[in-house]
Amino acid sequence: MSVQRYTKQYTRMTPVPLTIKERKFLGIKKKKHSSLVARVFPILLMGVGILFLMNAIWPILSYELFTSPSLRAAEAANVQPPLETVKEYLLPTPKPTPKVVADELDYTDLSNWFPQNSMPLLTTNQTKRYELTIPKVNITNADVAIGGTNLDRSLIQYPGTANPGELGSPVIFGHSVLRQFYDPVISNPRRYISIFSMIMTLQNGDDIYLDMDGVRYTYRVYSKTEVRPEDTFILEQDHSNRELKLVTCTPEGTTLRRGIVLAQLVQ
Protein backbone atom coordinates (compact mmCIF):
# COMPACT_ATOMS: atom_id res chain seq x y z
CA MET A 1 0.00 0.00 0.00
CA SER A 2 1.42 3.38 -1.00
CA VAL A 3 2.00 6.07 1.58
CA GLN A 4 -0.39 8.43 -0.20
CA ARG A 5 -3.22 5.84 -0.29
CA TYR A 6 -2.71 4.96 3.41
CA THR A 7 -2.81 8.61 4.43
CA LYS A 8 -6.14 9.21 2.61
CA GLN A 9 -7.71 6.09 4.13
CA TYR A 10 -6.55 7.02 7.67
CA THR A 11 -7.91 10.53 7.26
CA ARG A 12 -11.34 9.18 6.31
CA MET A 13 -11.40 6.86 9.36
CA THR A 14 -10.35 9.49 11.91
CA PRO A 15 -13.34 11.54 13.28
CA VAL A 16 -12.98 15.27 12.98
CA PRO A 17 -13.57 17.17 16.29
CA LEU A 18 -16.62 19.44 16.29
CA THR A 19 -16.16 23.15 16.67
CA ILE A 20 -17.61 25.06 19.68
CA LYS A 21 -20.43 26.47 17.49
CA GLU A 22 -21.29 23.01 16.22
CA ARG A 23 -21.39 21.61 19.74
CA LYS A 24 -23.70 24.44 20.91
CA PHE A 25 -25.95 23.89 17.87
CA LEU A 26 -26.26 20.18 18.63
CA GLY A 27 -26.73 20.83 22.37
CA ILE A 28 -23.67 18.82 23.29
CA LYS A 29 -21.99 19.71 26.59
CA LYS A 30 -18.66 18.61 27.78
CA LYS A 31 -18.90 15.68 30.16
CA LYS A 32 -16.14 17.11 32.30
CA HIS A 33 -18.10 20.34 32.91
CA SER A 34 -21.31 18.44 33.76
CA SER A 35 -19.60 16.15 36.22
CA LEU A 36 -17.95 19.15 37.92
CA VAL A 37 -21.31 20.86 38.44
CA ALA A 38 -22.82 17.63 39.74
CA ARG A 39 -20.07 17.40 42.35
CA VAL A 40 -19.98 21.07 43.38
CA PHE A 41 -23.72 21.89 43.51
CA PRO A 42 -24.61 19.58 46.46
CA ILE A 43 -21.65 20.98 48.41
CA LEU A 44 -22.81 24.54 47.79
CA LEU A 45 -26.38 23.62 48.75
CA MET A 46 -25.18 22.01 51.98
CA GLY A 47 -23.04 25.06 52.77
CA VAL A 48 -26.02 27.40 52.37
CA GLY A 49 -28.12 25.16 54.64
CA ILE A 50 -25.42 25.15 57.33
CA LEU A 51 -25.15 28.95 57.04
CA PHE A 52 -28.89 29.39 57.64
CA LEU A 53 -28.79 26.93 60.55
CA MET A 54 -25.88 28.71 62.23
CA ASN A 55 -27.61 32.05 61.70
CA ALA A 56 -30.48 30.78 63.86
CA ILE A 57 -28.40 28.88 66.43
CA TRP A 58 -25.43 31.23 66.93
CA PRO A 59 -27.28 33.99 68.89
CA ILE A 60 -28.53 31.40 71.41
CA LEU A 61 -25.17 29.60 71.56
CA SER A 62 -23.18 32.82 72.00
CA TYR A 63 -25.57 33.97 74.74
CA GLU A 64 -25.13 30.68 76.61
CA LEU A 65 -21.34 30.77 76.23
CA PHE A 66 -20.51 34.41 76.86
CA THR A 67 -23.43 36.18 78.58
CA SER A 68 -25.34 33.65 80.64
CA PRO A 69 -22.46 32.42 82.90
CA SER A 70 -21.99 35.85 84.47
CA LEU A 71 -25.74 36.32 84.85
CA ARG A 72 -26.12 32.96 86.58
CA ALA A 73 -23.37 33.93 89.00
CA ALA A 74 -25.37 37.05 89.83
CA GLU A 75 -28.50 34.92 90.22
CA ALA A 76 -26.71 32.63 92.70
CA ALA A 77 -25.88 35.68 94.82
CA ASN A 78 -29.54 36.68 95.03
CA VAL A 79 -31.48 35.47 98.04
CA GLN A 80 -35.16 34.80 97.47
CA PRO A 81 -37.31 36.76 99.93
CA PRO A 82 -39.66 34.96 102.32
CA LEU A 83 -42.94 33.77 100.84
CA GLU A 84 -44.86 36.30 102.94
CA THR A 85 -43.02 39.13 101.16
CA VAL A 86 -43.89 37.78 97.74
CA LYS A 87 -47.56 37.39 98.61
CA GLU A 88 -47.75 41.13 99.16
CA TYR A 89 -47.40 41.54 95.39
CA LEU A 90 -49.39 38.53 94.19
CA LEU A 91 -53.09 38.93 94.71
CA PRO A 92 -55.01 35.77 95.72
CA THR A 93 -56.68 35.46 92.33
CA PRO A 94 -56.67 32.11 90.48
CA LYS A 95 -54.41 31.80 87.46
CA PRO A 96 -56.36 32.34 84.23
CA THR A 97 -56.60 29.59 81.67
CA PRO A 98 -53.57 30.02 79.43
CA LYS A 99 -53.93 30.58 75.72
CA VAL A 100 -52.36 27.78 73.71
CA VAL A 101 -50.76 28.30 70.30
CA ALA A 102 -49.58 25.16 68.48
CA ASP A 103 -49.69 23.25 71.80
CA GLU A 104 -47.33 25.76 73.42
CA LEU A 105 -47.99 28.61 75.84
CA ASP A 106 -48.41 32.00 74.19
CA TYR A 107 -45.73 34.19 75.79
CA THR A 108 -47.13 37.35 74.25
CA ASP A 109 -49.71 36.88 77.04
CA LEU A 110 -48.10 38.03 80.30
CA SER A 111 -50.34 35.77 82.42
CA ASN A 112 -48.33 32.76 81.10
CA TRP A 113 -44.92 33.99 82.24
CA PHE A 114 -45.02 32.34 85.68
CA PRO A 115 -46.31 28.86 84.79
CA GLN A 116 -46.04 27.22 88.21
CA ASN A 117 -47.56 29.98 90.33
CA SER A 118 -51.03 31.39 90.81
CA MET A 119 -50.86 34.84 89.32
CA PRO A 120 -53.46 37.59 89.53
CA LEU A 121 -55.84 37.87 86.61
CA LEU A 122 -54.44 40.96 84.94
CA THR A 123 -57.08 43.16 83.36
CA THR A 124 -56.90 46.06 80.93
CA ASN A 125 -59.17 48.43 82.83
CA GLN A 126 -56.13 50.47 83.93
CA THR A 127 -55.45 52.88 81.10
CA LYS A 128 -52.46 54.71 82.57
CA ARG A 129 -49.61 54.71 80.09
CA TYR A 130 -46.16 56.20 79.62
CA GLU A 131 -43.20 55.83 77.25
CA LEU A 132 -39.82 54.09 77.44
CA THR A 133 -36.69 55.01 75.45
CA ILE A 134 -33.35 53.15 75.39
CA PRO A 135 -30.96 54.84 72.92
CA LYS A 136 -28.31 52.08 73.20
CA VAL A 137 -30.63 49.50 71.58
CA ASN A 138 -32.59 51.89 69.33
CA ILE A 139 -35.85 51.79 71.32
CA THR A 140 -37.70 55.10 71.05
CA ASN A 141 -41.00 56.09 72.68
CA ALA A 142 -42.16 52.54 73.33
CA ASP A 143 -45.63 52.43 74.87
CA VAL A 144 -45.80 51.03 78.43
CA ALA A 145 -49.23 50.04 79.75
CA ILE A 146 -49.80 49.68 83.50
CA GLY A 147 -51.68 46.41 83.69
CA GLY A 148 -53.00 44.21 80.91
CA THR A 149 -51.59 41.04 79.35
CA ASN A 150 -51.08 41.71 75.65
CA LEU A 151 -47.34 42.02 75.02
CA ASP A 152 -47.66 42.22 71.24
CA ARG A 153 -49.28 45.66 71.53
CA SER A 154 -47.15 47.31 74.21
CA LEU A 155 -44.72 46.79 77.03
CA ILE A 156 -46.47 46.05 80.34
CA GLN A 157 -45.70 47.36 83.81
CA TYR A 158 -46.83 44.81 86.37
CA PRO A 159 -49.73 46.39 88.30
CA GLY A 160 -48.98 47.14 91.94
CA THR A 161 -45.31 47.88 91.31
CA ALA A 162 -44.04 51.46 91.67
CA ASN A 163 -44.68 54.07 89.00
CA PRO A 164 -41.73 55.92 87.40
CA GLY A 165 -39.91 58.14 89.90
CA GLU A 166 -41.55 56.55 92.96
CA LEU A 167 -39.85 54.60 95.73
CA GLY A 168 -39.67 50.97 94.71
CA SER A 169 -39.27 49.81 91.12
CA PRO A 170 -41.52 49.65 88.07
CA VAL A 171 -41.29 46.08 86.73
CA ILE A 172 -41.67 46.22 82.96
CA PHE A 173 -42.15 43.09 80.84
CA GLY A 174 -41.39 42.85 77.11
CA HIS A 175 -41.21 40.12 74.49
CA SER A 176 -38.04 38.93 72.71
CA VAL A 177 -37.17 36.91 69.61
CA LEU A 178 -33.94 36.00 67.80
CA ARG A 179 -31.98 39.22 67.29
CA GLN A 180 -31.86 38.89 63.50
CA PHE A 181 -35.60 39.65 63.60
CA TYR A 182 -35.11 42.62 65.93
CA ASP A 183 -36.92 45.69 64.57
CA PRO A 184 -38.02 48.14 67.29
CA VAL A 185 -38.62 51.17 65.04
CA ILE A 186 -41.87 53.07 65.57
CA SER A 187 -43.00 52.49 61.97
CA ASN A 188 -43.00 48.70 62.51
CA PRO A 189 -46.54 47.61 63.54
CA ARG A 190 -45.08 44.41 65.04
CA ARG A 191 -42.31 46.15 66.99
CA TYR A 192 -43.42 44.81 70.39
CA ILE A 193 -42.87 41.18 69.34
CA SER A 194 -39.11 41.79 69.33
CA ILE A 195 -38.73 44.96 71.39
CA PHE A 196 -36.75 43.53 74.34
CA SER A 197 -34.58 41.15 72.27
CA MET A 198 -31.44 43.23 72.87
CA ILE A 199 -31.84 44.51 76.44
CA MET A 200 -29.48 41.86 77.83
CA THR A 201 -26.69 43.48 75.78
CA LEU A 202 -27.00 46.68 77.86
CA GLN A 203 -23.94 47.53 79.92
CA ASN A 204 -23.52 49.26 83.28
CA GLY A 205 -23.84 53.00 82.75
CA ASP A 206 -26.33 52.81 79.86
CA ASP A 207 -29.34 55.09 80.31
CA ILE A 208 -33.05 54.22 80.19
CA TYR A 209 -35.65 57.00 79.98
CA LEU A 210 -39.26 56.85 81.20
CA ASP A 211 -41.54 59.73 80.14
CA MET A 212 -44.71 60.08 82.21
CA ASP A 213 -47.07 63.08 82.53
CA GLY A 214 -44.55 65.41 80.89
CA VAL A 215 -41.68 64.40 83.20
CA ARG A 216 -38.63 62.43 82.04
CA TYR A 217 -37.07 60.02 84.55
CA THR A 218 -33.53 58.82 83.81
CA TYR A 219 -32.48 55.39 85.08
CA ARG A 220 -28.91 54.10 84.74
CA VAL A 221 -28.16 50.37 84.35
CA TYR A 222 -26.07 48.95 87.19
CA SER A 223 -26.62 45.18 86.97
CA LYS A 224 -28.15 42.26 85.07
CA THR A 225 -29.22 38.81 86.23
CA GLU A 226 -31.26 35.75 85.29
CA VAL A 227 -33.97 33.89 87.21
CA ARG A 228 -36.13 30.83 86.67
CA PRO A 229 -39.61 31.26 85.17
CA GLU A 230 -41.24 30.45 88.53
CA ASP A 231 -39.21 33.04 90.49
CA THR A 232 -41.88 35.61 91.28
CA PHE A 233 -39.65 37.44 93.77
CA ILE A 234 -38.55 39.69 90.90
CA LEU A 235 -41.73 41.65 91.67
CA GLU A 236 -40.40 42.54 95.13
CA GLN A 237 -40.42 46.25 95.95
CA ASP A 238 -37.60 47.87 97.92
CA HIS A 239 -39.11 51.15 99.13
CA SER A 240 -35.76 52.50 100.26
CA ASN A 241 -34.59 52.98 96.64
CA ARG A 242 -35.89 54.22 93.32
CA GLU A 243 -35.05 51.56 90.74
CA LEU A 244 -36.29 49.98 87.52
CA LYS A 245 -36.54 46.33 86.42
CA LEU A 246 -36.84 45.25 82.80
CA VAL A 247 -37.84 41.61 82.27
CA THR A 248 -37.72 39.42 79.16
CA CYS A 249 -37.27 35.77 78.18
CA THR A 250 -33.72 34.44 77.76
CA PRO A 251 -31.91 33.24 75.78
CA GLU A 252 -33.53 35.36 73.11
CA GLY A 253 -36.06 33.41 71.08
CA THR A 254 -36.61 30.92 73.93
CA THR A 255 -38.58 30.82 77.20
CA LEU A 256 -36.03 28.91 79.30
CA ARG A 257 -35.25 31.69 81.80
CA ARG A 258 -36.05 35.31 82.60
CA GLY A 259 -33.43 38.00 82.08
CA ILE A 260 -33.57 41.05 84.38
CA VAL A 261 -31.95 44.43 83.76
CA LEU A 262 -31.62 46.55 86.93
CA ALA A 263 -31.30 50.33 86.78
CA GLN A 264 -31.11 53.12 89.38
CA LEU A 265 -32.93 56.46 89.13
CA VAL A 266 -30.37 59.24 88.63
CA GLN A 267 -32.55 62.14 87.53
Residue pairs with C-beta under 8 A, 6 or more apart in sequence:
18 26
18 28
23 29
55 180
56 178
56 180
59 178
59 179
59 180
59 251
59 252
59 253
60 178
60 251
60 252
60 253
60 254
63 200
63 250
63 251
63 252
64 251
67 200
67 201
68 226
68 250
68 251
71 200
71 224
71 225
71 226
71 250
71 259
72 226
74 223
74 224
74 225
74 226
75 225
75 226
75 227
78 225
78 227
80 231
80 233
81 233
81 236
85 233
85 236
86 232
86 233
86 235
86 236
89 158
89 160
89 161
89 232
89 235
89 236
89 237
90 117
90 118
90 119
90 120
90 232
90 235
91 120
91 160
92 118
93 118
93 119
93 120
93 121
94 118
94 121
95 111
95 117
95 118
95 119
95 121
96 111
96 119
96 121
98 105
98 106
98 109
98 111
98 112
98 115
99 105
99 106
99 109
99 112
100 106
105 112
105 115
105 255
106 112
107 113
107 151
107 175
107 249
107 255
108 150
108 151
108 152
108 175
108 193
109 149
109 150
109 151
110 122
110 148
110 149
110 150
110 151
110 156
110 158
110 173
111 119
111 121
111 122
111 149
113 119
113 173
113 229
113 258
114 229
114 230
114 232
115 229
115 230
116 229
116 230
117 230
117 232
119 232
120 159
122 147
122 148
122 149
122 156
122 159
123 147
123 148
124 145
124 147
124 148
124 149
124 150
125 147
126 145
126 146
126 147
126 148
126 159
127 145
128 145
128 146
128 147
128 163
129 143
129 144
129 145
129 146
129 154
130 144
130 146
130 164
130 210
130 211
130 212
130 213
131 141
131 142
131 143
131 144
131 210
131 211
131 212
132 139
132 141
132 142
132 144
132 155
132 172
132 208
132 209
132 210
132 211
133 139
133 140
133 141
133 142
133 208
133 209
133 211
134 199
134 202
134 206
134 207
134 208
134 209
135 207
136 201
136 202
136 203
136 206
136 207
137 184
137 198
137 199
137 201
137 202
138 184
138 185
139 184
139 195
140 184
140 185
140 186
141 186
141 211
142 154
142 155
142 174
142 184
142 191
142 192
142 195
143 153
143 154
143 155
144 154
144 155
144 156
144 157
144 172
144 210
145 153
145 154
145 155
145 156
145 157
146 156
146 157
146 159
146 163
147 156
147 157
147 159
148 154
148 156
149 156
150 156
151 173
151 174
151 175
151 192
152 175
152 190
152 192
152 193
153 192
154 192
155 172
155 173
155 174
155 192
155 195
155 196
156 172
156 173
156 174
157 163
157 170
157 171
157 172
157 173
158 171
158 172
158 173
158 235
160 235
161 168
161 169
161 170
161 171
161 235
161 237
162 168
162 169
162 170
162 237
162 242
163 170
163 212
164 170
164 210
164 212
164 215
164 217
164 244
165 210
165 212
165 215
165 217
165 242
165 265
166 242
167 239
167 240
167 241
167 242
168 237
168 238
168 239
168 241
168 242
168 243
169 237
169 238
169 241
169 242
169 243
169 244
169 245
170 210
170 244
170 245
171 234
171 235
171 245
171 247
172 244
172 245
172 246
172 247
173 247
173 248
174 192
174 195
174 196
174 199
174 246
174 247
174 248
175 192
175 193
175 194
175 195
175 196
175 248
175 249
176 194
176 195
176 196
176 197
176 199
176 248
176 249
176 250
176 252
176 253
177 193
177 194
177 197
177 252
177 253
178 197
178 252
178 253
179 197
179 198
179 252
181 194
181 197
182 194
182 197
182 198
183 190
183 191
183 194
184 191
184 194
184 195
185 191
196 246
196 248
197 248
197 252
197 253
198 252
199 246
199 248
199 259
199 261
200 224
200 248
200 250
200 252
200 259
200 261
202 221
202 224
202 261
203 221
204 221
204 222
204 223
205 220
205 221
206 220
206 221
207 218
207 219
207 220
207 221
208 218
208 219
208 220
208 221
208 244
208 246
208 261
208 263
209 216
209 217
209 218
209 219
210 216
210 217
210 219
210 244
211 217
216 267
217 265
217 267
218 265
218 266
218 267
219 243
219 244
219 263
219 264
219 265
219 266
220 263
220 264
220 266
221 261
221 262
221 263
222 262
222 263
222 264
223 261
223 262
224 259
224 260
224 261
224 262
225 259
225 260
225 262
226 250
226 257
226 258
226 259
226 260
227 233
227 234
227 257
227 258
227 260
228 257
228 258
229 255
229 256
229 257
229 258
231 258
234 245
234 247
234 258
234 260
241 264
242 264
242 265
243 262
243 263
243 264
243 265
244 262
244 263
244 264
244 265
245 260
245 261
245 262
245 263
246 260
246 261
246 263
247 258
247 259
247 260
248 258
248 259
249 255
249 256
249 257
249 258
249 259
250 256
250 257
250 258
250 259
251 257
